[in-house]
Amino acid sequence: MAKTGYDYAPSSKTLPPVVGPGEFTFSVAGLDHGHIFGQTNGLLDAGATLKYVFDPDPDKVANFLERYPDATEAESLEQILDDDDTLCVASASIPCDRGPFGVKVLKAGKHYFTDKSPFTTLSQLEDAKAAVAASGKRYMVYFSERLHNESSMRATELIQEGAIGKVLQVINLAPHRLSKDARPGWFFEKDKYGGILTDIGSHQFEQFLAFTGATDGTVNFARVENFTAPDKPGLEDFGEASLTMSTGASCYCRIDWLTPDGLRVWGDGRVFVVGTEGTMEIRKYISLARQEPANKLFLVNGEEEKEIDCDGSTGFPFFGEMILDLISGTENAMTQEHIFKAAELSMVAQEMADRGRA
C-alpha cells in the first residue's frame, strides 16, 4: 500500500479484458498528478491499447515511459488530438486546467477521462456540459476512492442489492497524508487546486450519490480551514460538509491532510452507512494496528453480522464498463449526469465554506 495518496495506482487482473488489442486506443496528456498511473492501469487492465503520451515536462514523460514502455512520446498535444486511432484522452493535469483541456479534447472529437477533481469552478462545469452536448462525447472522471477500491465497489453492489435496505445516512471520513515537501507548488495555490472540498472532497460527494441512489442534494453546512500550515496560506488542510440528498438521506464528510506519519498507509479512509434494514462500515485501506489486510466490509442486518474480506472480490469493473460505454454510447459505468452532479455539489459546498471563512 502506498504511503502517499498521490502515487496510489492499483492494478488488477481479476476481471477479463473487455476489448482486444487495438479495439479501444487511448492516449495520455497531462502528467501533473500521479493518479494518471491509476487511470492508465485501469484502462490497460480492461484491454485498452495505449498509443501516445505527451507532457511539456520531459522528465514526467520519461518517468511515464519507464512504467509504460509500449507508449510513444508525442511531439505535441496536437498530434494526439489529430490522431484518428485515439478514441479517448486520459489526463491528470493541474486541477484548474482539467476543465478547459477537457473541452478542447471533446471539441477534437474524442472522449475525455480526467482525474478528479474535474473542475475548479462552476463556470468550467457549464462549459463542459455545453461541449458534451455539442460533441456527443463523454467527460469521464476518475473517482478512485470508490472506483479503484474493492471494498467500496463491493459495498456499492451490496447496497444496490438491498443488503441494508434504503440508505438513510452516509458518513465518509477521508484523511490524507500531506507529504508537504514532495508536493509541487500548485498544490498550495487555491486557484490552482480549487479548495479541499472541490479537490479530494469530490470523491466523497460522488460516493454520497452512489450509495444513496440520489440524483441531487442540498448542502446544509460546509467549512474549510488551514489548521497546521501557516507557511502555506493557500492550503486548506481540513474540510467538512453536511448534505441532505434528494432521497432524504443525510450525508456528512470530513476530509483532511492530517494523517500522522506513524500510519503505514496514506489515510485510514472509512465509510459508515445506515440503512432501514442494516448498517455497513467500509475500511478501505488499513485495519488499524493490525497486520491483517485492509479492504474490508463489516455488515450487520436482520439476519447476521459479518466481516467481509474484499480483496479479489470485485476487481475494478468501472474501467471495462467505461470502455464499452464509450464504444457503444451506453451509460453503464457511470452516467454523465452523475459525474457532473458530484462535481457541482463539491463546488457548491466549497463556495459555501469560502463565504463562511471570509
C-alpha distance (Angstrom), angle and dihedral (degrees) to the residues before:
residue distance angle dihedral
M1 . . .
A2 3.78 . .
K3 3.79 118.2 .
T4 3.82 89.2 -145.8
G5 3.78 128.8 45.5
Y6 3.79 95.7 -137.7
D7 3.81 92.3 68.5
Y8 3.80 95.4 43.0
A9 3.81 102.1 129.5
P10 3.82 114.1 156.7
S11 3.78 122.9 -167.5
S12 3.80 127.4 -168.0
K13 3.79 135.6 176.8
T14 3.81 92.5 -170.7
L15 3.80 91.3 114.7
P16 3.82 124.8 51.5
P17 3.82 119.4 -112.4
V18 3.79 114.6 -90.6
V19 3.82 94.7 -150.5
G20 3.79 136.6 31.9
P21 3.81 128.7 -125.0
G22 3.80 111.9 -55.0
E23 3.80 95.5 6.6
F24 3.80 93.3 105.6
T25 3.80 115.7 20.8
F26 3.80 123.0 -173.0
S27 3.78 135.4 177.4
V28 3.79 131.6 -155.3
A29 3.80 127.9 -130.8
G30 3.81 125.9 169.1
L31 3.81 117.2 39.3
D32 3.80 102.1 -175.6
H33 3.82 95.7 119.2
G34 3.79 127.7 47.3
H35 3.80 91.3 -131.6
I36 3.81 86.4 85.0
F37 3.81 86.3 80.4
G38 3.80 91.4 56.6
Q39 3.80 90.4 47.9
T40 3.79 91.4 49.2
N41 3.81 93.2 45.9
G42 3.78 91.5 51.6
L43 3.80 93.6 51.3
L44 3.80 93.9 45.0
D45 3.80 92.3 47.3
A46 3.82 88.1 55.1
G47 3.80 91.4 53.7
A48 3.80 102.4 -97.1
T49 3.81 120.1 148.0
L50 3.81 118.7 -125.7
K51 3.81 114.4 -145.2
Y52 3.83 116.4 163.2
V53 3.78 137.8 16.8
F54 3.80 125.6 -166.3
D55 3.78 136.3 178.5
P56 3.82 130.3 147.0
D57 3.82 89.0 -125.2
P58 3.84 109.3 79.1
D59 3.81 91.7 -161.6
K60 3.81 91.2 59.1
V61 3.80 90.2 48.5
A62 3.81 91.5 49.3
N63 3.80 90.9 51.0
F64 3.81 90.4 49.4
L65 3.80 93.0 48.7
E66 3.79 90.4 49.8
R67 3.80 88.1 60.9
Y68 3.81 95.9 37.7
P69 3.81 107.7 29.5
D70 3.80 93.1 169.7
A71 3.82 90.7 69.4
T72 3.83 121.4 93.2
E73 3.79 122.5 -136.1
A74 3.81 109.2 -118.2
E75 3.79 117.5 -136.7
S76 3.80 91.2 -136.5
L77 3.78 142.7 -5.2
E78 3.79 88.5 -104.9
Q79 3.80 90.2 61.7
I80 3.80 88.2 62.9
L81 3.80 95.5 42.6
D82 3.81 90.9 49.7
D83 3.80 94.8 45.4
D84 3.80 112.5 113.0
D85 3.82 93.6 -157.6
T86 3.81 94.6 56.5
L87 3.80 108.9 89.4
C88 3.81 97.1 169.9
V89 3.81 136.4 25.4
A90 3.80 117.8 -147.5
S91 3.79 116.9 -157.8
A92 3.79 143.3 174.1
S93 3.78 101.4 -179.0
I94 3.82 125.4 152.2
P95 3.83 105.6 -55.8
C96 3.80 96.0 -115.9
D97 3.83 89.1 55.4
R98 3.80 97.1 49.1
G99 3.79 96.9 82.2
P100 3.82 97.8 48.2
F101 3.80 91.5 42.9
G102 3.78 90.9 50.1
V103 3.80 90.9 53.8
K104 3.80 88.8 51.8
V105 3.81 91.5 50.9
L106 3.80 92.8 49.0
K107 3.79 91.7 48.4
A108 3.81 87.6 53.6
G109 3.81 88.0 59.8
K110 3.79 98.5 -105.8
H111 3.78 134.8 116.9
Y112 3.81 117.7 -111.3
F113 3.82 128.3 -139.3
T114 3.79 112.2 -174.5
D115 3.75 135.3 176.9
K116 3.78 116.7 -109.9
S117 2.97 132.6 -65.9
P118 3.80 90.8 55.0
F119 3.83 94.3 -171.2
T120 3.77 140.7 14.8
T121 3.83 98.0 -157.3
L122 3.78 135.9 39.0
S123 3.82 89.7 -125.7
Q124 3.82 89.0 61.2
L125 3.79 88.2 53.6
E126 3.81 91.1 53.5
D127 3.81 90.6 49.7
A128 3.80 90.1 52.0
K129 3.80 92.6 49.3
A130 3.78 89.4 53.7
A131 3.81 91.9 47.4
V132 3.81 92.2 50.4
A133 3.80 91.0 50.0
A134 3.81 93.2 47.8
S135 3.81 97.7 42.8
G136 3.79 102.8 35.6
K137 3.82 87.7 -136.3
R138 3.80 127.3 124.9
Y139 3.79 130.0 -109.8
M140 3.82 103.1 -150.3
V141 3.81 126.2 -174.5
Y142 3.81 133.2 -153.5
F143 3.82 104.0 -129.9
S144 3.78 91.2 175.7
E145 3.82 98.8 175.0
R146 3.81 88.6 73.2
L147 3.81 105.5 16.8
H148 3.82 97.2 47.8
N149 3.81 97.8 39.8
E150 3.79 121.0 81.0
S151 3.81 97.1 -153.6
S152 3.80 89.2 54.8
M153 3.80 92.0 46.8
R154 3.82 91.8 47.7
A155 3.79 89.2 49.5
T156 3.81 88.9 51.9
E157 3.80 90.0 53.6
L158 3.80 94.7 46.8
I159 3.79 93.6 47.0
Q160 3.80 91.3 49.6
E161 3.81 89.1 49.3
G162 3.82 89.3 55.4
A163 3.81 97.2 -112.0
I164 3.82 92.4 150.3
G165 3.80 99.6 21.9
K166 3.79 121.6 -124.6
V167 3.80 111.9 -4.2
L168 3.81 112.1 -116.5
Q169 3.80 102.0 171.6
V170 3.81 140.6 14.0
I171 3.81 122.5 -168.1
N172 3.79 114.1 -172.4
L173 3.81 121.0 -169.3
A174 3.79 112.5 -170.0
P175 3.81 115.6 175.0
H176 3.81 117.9 175.2
R177 3.80 133.6 -170.1
L178 3.81 112.6 -112.3
S179 3.82 99.5 -150.9
K180 3.78 86.6 -170.7
D181 3.79 98.2 -174.6
A182 3.81 92.8 52.2
R183 3.79 96.1 52.3
P184 3.82 123.7 100.5
G185 3.79 120.0 -118.9
W186 3.80 94.9 -102.6
F187 3.81 90.1 61.5
F188 3.81 89.3 74.0
E189 3.82 97.3 44.8
K190 3.77 110.4 90.9
D191 3.79 95.5 -155.4
K192 3.81 87.1 56.8
Y193 3.83 99.8 48.5
G194 3.80 99.2 26.2
G195 3.81 100.5 -130.5
I196 3.80 131.1 -62.4
L197 3.83 95.8 -82.0
T198 3.79 91.4 50.2
D199 3.80 92.5 44.8
I200 3.80 116.5 40.9
G201 3.79 89.1 2.2
S202 3.79 90.1 69.8
H203 3.83 87.3 74.0
Q204 3.77 91.1 59.0
F205 3.79 96.0 48.1
E206 3.80 89.8 50.9
Q207 3.80 89.4 53.1
F208 3.80 91.4 48.8
L209 3.80 89.5 57.7
A210 3.80 94.1 42.5
F211 3.81 97.8 46.9
T212 3.81 97.1 42.1
G213 3.81 96.6 38.5
A214 3.81 88.8 -129.7
T215 3.79 124.4 151.9
D216 3.82 95.8 -158.1
G217 3.77 143.3 5.2
T218 3.79 144.7 -162.5
V219 3.79 120.1 -123.5
N220 3.80 108.0 -133.8
F221 3.80 100.0 175.5
A222 3.79 137.1 2.5
R223 3.79 133.3 175.5
V224 3.80 137.2 176.1
E225 3.79 130.8 -176.1
N226 3.79 144.1 171.7
F227 3.79 102.3 -134.8
T228 3.81 103.8 159.8
A229 3.81 112.0 23.1
P230 3.82 112.1 64.0
D231 3.81 87.8 156.5
K232 3.82 88.1 64.0
P233 3.82 103.9 49.9
G234 3.80 92.6 173.2
L235 3.80 92.6 59.3
E236 3.79 123.7 97.4
D237 3.80 107.6 -161.3
F238 3.82 96.4 176.7
G239 3.78 134.3 43.2
E240 3.77 137.9 162.8
A241 3.78 137.0 176.4
S242 3.80 140.8 -179.5
L243 3.80 124.0 -151.8
T244 3.78 139.8 179.2
M245 3.78 109.3 -145.4
S246 3.80 126.9 -143.5
T247 3.82 88.4 -104.8
G248 3.81 90.4 57.9
A249 3.80 93.1 -106.4
S250 3.80 119.5 142.4
C251 3.82 117.3 -130.6
Y252 3.80 132.6 -172.8
C253 3.79 132.9 176.4
R254 3.76 135.2 -173.7
I255 3.79 117.1 -166.1
D256 3.77 127.7 178.1
W257 3.79 148.5 157.2
L258 3.81 91.9 -130.7
T259 3.83 105.2 105.3
P260 3.83 106.2 141.7
D261 3.79 118.5 -121.5
G262 3.81 90.5 -119.3
L263 3.80 92.0 71.4
R264 3.80 111.4 95.2
V265 3.80 93.8 -141.8
W266 3.79 132.1 46.6
G267 3.81 96.5 -101.8
D268 3.79 143.3 -6.4
G269 3.81 94.2 -126.0
R270 3.80 115.0 -173.7
V271 3.79 138.0 171.3
F272 3.80 126.2 -160.1
V273 3.80 118.0 -161.7
V274 3.81 125.6 -171.5
G275 3.79 119.4 -164.1
T276 3.77 135.2 176.6
E277 3.82 90.2 -102.9
G278 3.79 105.1 29.0
T279 3.77 150.8 -14.2
M280 3.78 134.9 -110.6
E281 3.79 137.0 -164.0
I282 3.80 120.8 -163.2
R283 3.82 116.4 -157.7
K284 3.76 102.0 -169.2
Y285 3.78 109.2 -178.9
I286 3.80 113.6 7.3
S287 3.79 145.9 17.6
L288 3.77 96.6 -137.4
A289 3.83 114.9 -116.8
R290 3.82 90.7 -5.8
Q291 3.80 129.3 107.4
E292 3.80 93.1 -144.9
P293 3.80 117.5 105.7
A294 3.76 121.4 -86.9
N295 3.80 122.6 -139.5
K296 3.79 93.7 94.0
L297 3.78 139.9 148.9
F298 3.79 126.8 -151.7
L299 3.79 111.5 -158.5
V300 3.79 130.2 -174.0
N301 3.81 123.9 178.1
G302 3.80 139.3 144.1
E303 3.79 92.2 -68.3
E304 3.79 108.1 39.2
E305 3.76 152.0 -17.5
K306 3.78 116.8 -124.7
E307 3.76 146.6 163.3
I308 3.81 114.7 -131.2
D309 3.81 121.4 -158.5
C310 3.80 103.6 -148.1
D311 3.81 100.7 -170.8
G312 3.79 106.6 124.0
S313 3.79 92.3 0.5
T314 3.79 101.8 114.2
G315 3.78 111.3 0.3
F316 3.78 111.7 -152.0
P317 3.81 106.2 -63.2
F318 3.80 95.4 171.2
F319 3.79 94.2 82.1
G320 3.78 96.7 52.6
E321 3.78 91.3 42.5
M322 3.81 90.2 50.2
I323 3.79 92.4 50.8
L324 3.80 91.3 51.5
D325 3.81 90.5 46.1
L326 3.80 91.9 52.5
I327 3.80 90.6 49.1
S328 3.81 97.3 45.3
G329 3.80 104.4 26.7
T330 3.82 94.8 -116.3
E331 3.82 126.1 133.7
N332 3.79 105.8 -140.2
A333 3.81 98.6 124.3
M334 3.80 96.3 50.1
T335 3.78 132.7 -32.3
Q336 3.77 121.3 -115.3
E337 3.80 88.4 -125.5
H338 3.81 91.1 56.1
I339 3.80 92.0 50.4
F340 3.77 94.7 49.0
K341 3.82 93.4 44.1
A342 3.82 92.5 52.7
A343 3.80 89.9 52.1
E344 3.80 92.7 44.6
L345 3.80 94.4 51.8
S346 3.79 92.3 48.7
M347 3.81 91.6 52.4
V348 3.81 93.3 44.5
A349 3.81 88.2 53.3
Q350 3.80 90.5 47.8
E351 3.80 91.5 52.0
M352 3.82 90.4 50.5
A353 3.80 91.1 49.8
D354 3.80 91.9 47.3
R355 3.80 91.2 52.8
G356 3.79 90.9 49.9
R357 3.78 93.2 48.6
A358 3.80 92.3 48.0
